[in-house]
């Protein structure tokens, strides 16, 4: 007589309030033993109503509102918003202002990638790398503070330009900081590509092919780690990226190791690009006059945030307040890949697979 035993399957809820989550998100993982057989995600637990609030404030006030969508990519949000409003108003910021915007975008990308490196290392149990990378992150935060006066919400942008200028002394300070960070980044590249324990958690884990990436619509470094050439700085240059072109970092392997390497190599590209901008900063004004009332119309503004394409839709009704402002952030594009890639992996791999897309629930829950 044969006896068949059926293994029990469990559904494990994570969130929306959970000590392992820095922000609220609700995940349901069905497991058969240690293997994930199904995954679901629900977002939107921290909805702040920023887009509706924008309709009650004027165009200038909304700069400070959208800077606070996210503390890691605040300048990127403000830049996307300002570029859209300036397009509606028929205004183009001066070349020097556009170059400064681009420089701060790259410094912010450095800050974001170093922060992500630490968080992901922590999820992999590599707390030494976490502490080292966050220690070095202070360097770029100090540079941003020296330039803008703020370490998180920089408030560099104004409609029609920027409010802060680059001095010779500040240039020397930034270059010294970049030299230090570049040396540290080469060390991190060596660690994530050669450390045996770390590679066991990343190599061949969470593999997403180029076809899967295109079908799922992932963006940013997550897409580029799967061989997808998708970078708004190159596809549709904005600010000063046409004058200071970025080089796209691509990896074909599509696993967690590739996502680490792409972001770390993007750090090296950001150092190079920042040096080029500082060496060739255009002369001229920082701002141009901007009309208080924006003529009726609508437009789209696209920028490459540290996590991928950030998309702003703006509509004016001819007054000094917008009729509609909508932002689509990269996290919502990349989150579907987590649900797909988690299936078939061990439950212990799930936190790192989630961290691999560099999610920002704050950006998503506007």
C-alpha positions as CSV (number, residue, x, y, z in Angstrom):
1,X,0.0,0.0,0.0
2,X,1.4,3.4,-1.0
3,X,0.8,6.4,1.1
4,X,1.0,9.9,-0.5
5,X,1.8,12.8,1.7
6,X,1.0,16.4,0.6
7,X,3.3,19.1,1.7
8,X,1.7,22.0,3.4
9,X,1.9,25.4,1.8
10,X,2.0,28.5,3.8
11,X,1.2,32.1,2.9
12,X,3.6,34.5,4.6
13,X,2.5,38.1,5.0
14,X,5.2,40.8,5.2
15,X,3.9,44.3,6.0
16,X,2.3,46.7,5.7
17,X,3.8,47.4,9.1
18,X,6.9,45.3,9.6
19,X,10.3,45.8,11.3
20,X,12.2,44.7,8.2
21,X,10.4,47.4,6.0
22,X,11.5,51.0,6.3
23,X,8.3,52.1,4.6
24,X,4.9,50.5,4.4
25,X,4.2,47.9,1.7
26,X,2.2,44.7,1.8
27,X,3.7,41.5,0.4
28,X,2.1,38.0,0.4
29,X,4.5,35.1,-0.4
30,X,3.2,31.6,-0.7
31,X,5.9,29.0,0.1
32,X,6.3,25.3,-0.4
33,X,8.9,24.5,2.2
34,X,11.5,27.3,1.5
35,X,10.6,27.8,-2.1
36,X,8.3,30.7,-3.1
37,X,5.4,29.5,-5.3
38,X,3.4,32.7,-5.6
39,X,3.9,36.4,-4.7
40,X,1.6,39.4,-4.5
41,X,2.3,43.0,-3.6
42,X,0.0,45.9,-2.6
43,X,1.2,49.4,-2.5
44,X,-0.3,52.8,-1.6
45,X,-0.3,52.7,2.2
46,X,1.3,56.2,2.6
47,X,-0.7,58.2,0.1
48,X,-0.1,61.8,0.9
49,X,-2.2,63.5,-1.8
50,X,0.6,65.7,-3.1
51,X,-0.8,65.8,-6.6
52,X,-4.1,67.2,-5.4
53,X,-2.4,69.6,-3.1
54,X,-0.5,71.0,-6.1
55,X,-3.7,72.2,-7.6
56,X,-4.2,74.6,-4.7
57,X,-0.7,76.1,-4.8
58,X,0.9,78.3,-7.4
59,X,3.6,77.2,-9.8
60,X,6.5,78.5,-7.6
61,X,5.2,76.9,-4.3
62,X,4.9,73.5,-6.0
63,X,8.7,73.4,-6.5
64,X,9.1,72.9,-2.7
65,X,6.2,70.4,-2.6
66,X,7.6,68.1,-5.3
67,X,11.1,68.3,-3.9
68,X,9.6,66.5,-0.9
69,X,8.1,63.6,-2.8
70,X,11.4,61.8,-2.0
71,X,14.3,62.6,0.2
72,X,16.8,60.6,-2.0
73,X,15.9,62.1,-5.4
74,X,14.4,65.4,-4.4
75,X,16.4,67.4,-7.0
76,X,15.3,65.0,-9.8
77,X,11.7,65.6,-9.0
78,X,12.2,69.3,-8.9
79,X,14.1,69.3,-12.1
80,X,11.4,67.3,-13.9
81,X,8.7,69.7,-12.6
82,X,10.7,72.9,-13.5
83,X,11.5,71.7,-17.0
84,X,7.8,71.0,-17.6
85,X,6.7,74.3,-16.3
86,X,9.3,76.1,-18.3
87,X,8.2,74.4,-21.4
88,X,4.6,75.4,-20.8
89,X,5.8,79.0,-20.2
90,X,8.0,79.1,-23.3
91,X,11.1,79.7,-21.2
92,X,14.5,78.1,-21.4
93,X,16.9,78.3,-18.5
94,X,20.4,79.7,-19.2
95,X,23.2,77.2,-20.2
96,X,25.0,77.7,-16.9
97,X,21.8,77.0,-14.9
98,X,21.2,73.8,-17.0
99,X,24.8,72.6,-16.4
100,X,24.4,73.2,-12.6
101,X,21.1,71.3,-12.7
102,X,22.9,68.4,-14.4
103,X,25.8,68.5,-12.0
104,X,23.5,68.2,-9.0
105,X,21.6,65.4,-10.7
106,X,24.8,63.4,-10.9
107,X,25.8,64.2,-7.3
108,X,22.3,63.1,-6.2
109,X,22.8,59.9,-8.3
110,X,26.0,59.2,-6.4
111,X,24.2,59.7,-3.1
112,X,21.3,57.4,-4.1
113,X,23.5,54.6,-5.4
114,X,25.7,54.6,-2.3
115,X,22.6,54.6,-0.1
116,X,21.2,51.7,-2.1
117,X,24.5,49.8,-1.9
118,X,24.4,49.9,1.9
119,X,20.7,48.9,2.1
120,X,21.2,45.9,-0.3
121,X,24.4,44.8,1.5
122,X,22.4,44.8,4.8
123,X,19.7,42.7,3.2
124,X,22.4,40.2,2.2
125,X,23.7,40.1,5.7
126,X,26.9,42.0,4.8
127,X,26.7,44.8,7.4
128,X,30.4,45.7,7.1
129,X,29.8,46.8,3.5
130,X,26.6,48.6,4.7
131,X,28.5,50.7,7.3
132,X,31.4,51.5,5.0
133,X,29.2,52.6,2.1
134,X,27.0,54.8,4.3
135,X,30.1,56.3,5.9
136,X,31.3,57.2,2.4
137,X,27.9,58.5,1.5
138,X,28.5,61.3,4.0
139,X,31.1,62.7,1.7
140,X,28.7,63.4,-1.2
141,X,26.1,64.7,1.3
142,X,28.7,67.1,2.7
143,X,29.4,68.3,-0.9
144,X,25.7,68.9,-1.5
145,X,25.5,70.7,1.8
146,X,28.5,72.9,0.9
147,X,26.9,73.8,-2.4
148,X,23.2,74.2,-1.5
149,X,23.1,74.5,2.2
150,X,21.0,71.4,2.6
151,X,21.8,67.7,2.9
152,X,18.4,66.2,1.7
153,X,16.1,68.7,0.0
154,X,18.6,70.9,-1.8
155,X,16.3,73.6,-3.2
156,X,18.6,74.4,-6.1
157,X,15.9,74.9,-8.7
158,X,13.8,77.9,-9.4
159,X,11.5,78.4,-12.3
160,X,13.8,79.7,-15.1
161,X,17.1,78.5,-13.6
162,X,18.9,77.8,-10.3
163,X,19.6,79.8,-7.2
164,X,23.1,78.7,-6.3
165,X,26.4,79.2,-8.3
166,X,29.6,77.2,-8.4
167,X,32.7,79.0,-7.2
168,X,36.3,78.1,-7.7
169,X,36.7,77.0,-4.1
170,X,33.6,74.9,-4.3
171,X,34.9,73.3,-7.5
172,X,38.1,72.2,-5.7
173,X,36.1,70.8,-2.8
174,X,33.8,68.8,-5.1
175,X,36.8,67.4,-7.1
176,X,38.5,66.3,-3.9
177,X,35.4,64.6,-2.8
178,X,35.0,62.8,-6.1
179,X,38.6,61.6,-6.0
180,X,38.0,60.0,-2.6
181,X,34.7,58.4,-3.7
182,X,36.2,57.0,-6.9
183,X,38.9,55.2,-4.9
184,X,36.3,53.8,-2.6
185,X,34.0,52.7,-5.4
186,X,36.8,50.7,-7.0
187,X,37.2,48.9,-3.7
188,X,33.4,48.2,-3.6
189,X,33.6,46.9,-7.2
190,X,36.3,44.5,-6.1
191,X,34.2,43.3,-3.1
192,X,30.9,42.7,-4.9
193,X,32.6,40.8,-7.8
194,X,35.0,38.7,-5.8
195,X,33.7,38.1,-2.3
196,X,32.7,34.4,-2.2
197,X,30.0,34.8,0.4
198,X,28.4,37.8,-1.3
199,X,28.5,36.1,-4.7
200,X,26.5,33.2,-3.2
201,X,23.7,35.6,-2.5
202,X,23.8,37.4,-5.9
203,X,25.3,35.4,-8.8
204,X,22.6,33.6,-10.7
205,X,19.9,34.9,-8.3
206,X,16.8,36.8,-9.6
207,X,17.8,36.4,-13.2
208,X,15.7,38.6,-15.5
209,X,16.4,38.2,-19.3
210,X,16.3,41.1,-21.7
211,X,13.0,39.9,-23.1
212,X,11.4,39.6,-19.6
213,X,12.7,43.1,-18.8
214,X,11.1,44.6,-21.9
215,X,7.8,42.8,-21.3
216,X,7.7,43.9,-17.7
217,X,8.6,47.4,-18.6
218,X,11.4,47.8,-16.1
219,X,13.5,51.0,-16.2
220,X,16.7,52.4,-14.9
221,X,19.7,50.3,-13.7
222,X,17.4,47.3,-13.2
223,X,16.7,47.3,-17.0
224,X,20.3,48.1,-18.0
225,X,21.5,45.1,-15.9
226,X,19.4,42.9,-18.2
227,X,20.9,44.4,-21.4
228,X,18.1,46.9,-22.1
229,X,19.5,50.2,-23.5
230,X,17.1,52.5,-21.7
231,X,18.4,55.8,-20.3
232,X,16.5,59.1,-20.7
233,X,19.8,61.1,-20.5
234,X,20.7,59.5,-23.8
235,X,17.3,58.8,-25.4
236,X,15.9,62.3,-24.8
237,X,18.6,64.5,-23.4
238,X,17.4,67.2,-21.0
239,X,19.0,70.1,-19.0
240,X,22.7,70.0,-20.2
241,X,23.0,66.3,-21.1
242,X,23.1,67.2,-24.8
243,X,26.3,69.1,-24.1
244,X,27.6,66.7,-21.6
245,X,26.5,63.2,-22.9
246,X,26.4,60.3,-20.5
247,X,27.7,56.9,-21.3
248,X,25.2,54.1,-20.7
249,X,26.4,51.2,-18.5
250,X,25.0,47.8,-19.7
251,X,25.3,44.2,-18.4
252,X,23.7,41.3,-20.1
253,X,23.5,38.8,-17.3
254,X,20.4,40.1,-15.5
255,X,21.0,38.7,-12.1
256,X,21.6,40.5,-8.7
257,X,25.3,40.6,-9.3
258,X,24.7,42.5,-12.5
259,X,22.5,45.0,-10.8
260,X,25.2,45.7,-8.2
261,X,27.9,46.1,-10.9
262,X,25.8,48.3,-13.1
263,X,25.1,50.7,-10.3
264,X,28.7,50.8,-9.1
265,X,29.9,51.4,-12.6
266,X,27.3,54.2,-12.9
267,X,29.0,55.8,-9.9
268,X,32.3,55.9,-11.9
269,X,30.4,57.4,-14.8
270,X,28.9,60.1,-12.5
271,X,32.3,61.0,-11.3
272,X,33.6,61.4,-14.8
273,X,30.5,63.4,-15.9
274,X,30.7,65.7,-12.9
275,X,34.4,66.5,-13.6
276,X,33.6,67.3,-17.2
277,X,30.8,69.7,-16.2
278,X,33.0,71.4,-13.7
279,X,35.8,71.8,-16.2
280,X,33.5,73.2,-18.9
281,X,30.9,75.1,-16.9
282,X,29.3,77.8,-19.2
283,X,29.5,81.4,-18.2
284,X,26.4,83.6,-18.0
285,X,23.3,84.2,-15.9
286,X,21.7,81.7,-13.5
287,X,18.0,82.6,-14.2
288,X,15.7,84.1,-16.8
289,X,12.4,85.9,-16.1
290,X,9.4,83.5,-15.7
291,X,5.8,84.6,-16.2
292,X,3.6,84.3,-13.1
293,X,0.6,83.0,-15.1
294,X,1.3,80.1,-17.4
295,X,-0.7,80.0,-20.6
296,X,-3.2,77.1,-21.1
297,X,-1.7,73.9,-22.3
298,X,-0.2,70.6,-21.3
299,X,3.2,68.9,-21.5
300,X,5.2,65.9,-20.5
301,X,8.6,66.0,-18.8
302,X,11.0,63.0,-18.6
303,X,14.2,62.7,-16.6
304,X,16.4,59.8,-15.6
305,X,16.1,59.5,-11.8
306,X,18.6,57.3,-10.0
307,X,16.1,54.4,-10.2
308,X,15.0,55.0,-13.8
309,X,12.6,57.1,-15.9
310,X,10.6,59.8,-13.9
311,X,7.6,61.0,-15.9
312,X,5.7,64.3,-15.1
313,X,2.5,65.3,-16.8
314,X,1.5,69.0,-16.3
315,X,-1.6,70.8,-17.4
316,X,-2.2,74.6,-17.1
317,X,-5.6,76.4,-17.4
318,X,-4.0,79.8,-17.9
319,X,-3.8,80.8,-14.2
320,X,-1.0,80.9,-11.6
321,X,-1.9,77.4,-10.4
322,X,-1.8,74.1,-12.3
323,X,-4.9,72.3,-13.3
324,X,-3.2,68.9,-13.0
325,X,0.2,67.6,-12.1
326,X,0.9,63.8,-12.2
327,X,4.1,62.0,-11.6
328,X,4.9,58.4,-12.6
329,X,7.9,57.1,-10.7
330,X,10.2,54.2,-11.6
331,X,9.3,52.1,-8.6
332,X,5.8,51.3,-9.9
333,X,7.5,50.2,-13.2
334,X,10.0,47.9,-11.5
335,X,7.8,46.4,-8.8
336,X,6.2,43.9,-11.1
337,X,9.6,42.3,-11.7
338,X,9.9,41.5,-7.9
339,X,6.6,39.5,-8.0
340,X,7.7,37.6,-11.1
341,X,11.3,36.9,-10.0
342,X,10.6,35.9,-6.4
343,X,8.7,32.7,-7.6
344,X,11.0,29.8,-7.7
345,X,13.6,31.2,-5.3
346,X,14.1,30.6,-1.7
347,X,12.3,32.8,0.8
348,X,15.6,34.0,2.1
349,X,16.4,35.5,-1.4
350,X,13.3,37.6,-1.5
351,X,14.6,40.6,0.5
352,X,17.6,41.0,-1.7
353,X,15.5,40.5,-4.9
354,X,13.3,43.4,-3.6
355,X,16.3,45.5,-2.8
356,X,17.7,44.8,-6.2
357,X,15.3,47.2,-7.9
358,X,16.1,50.0,-5.4
359,X,12.4,50.5,-4.4
360,X,11.2,53.8,-3.1
361,X,7.7,53.6,-1.5
362,X,7.8,57.3,-0.7
363,X,8.1,58.1,-4.5
364,X,5.3,55.6,-5.3
365,X,2.9,56.8,-2.5
366,X,2.6,60.4,-3.5
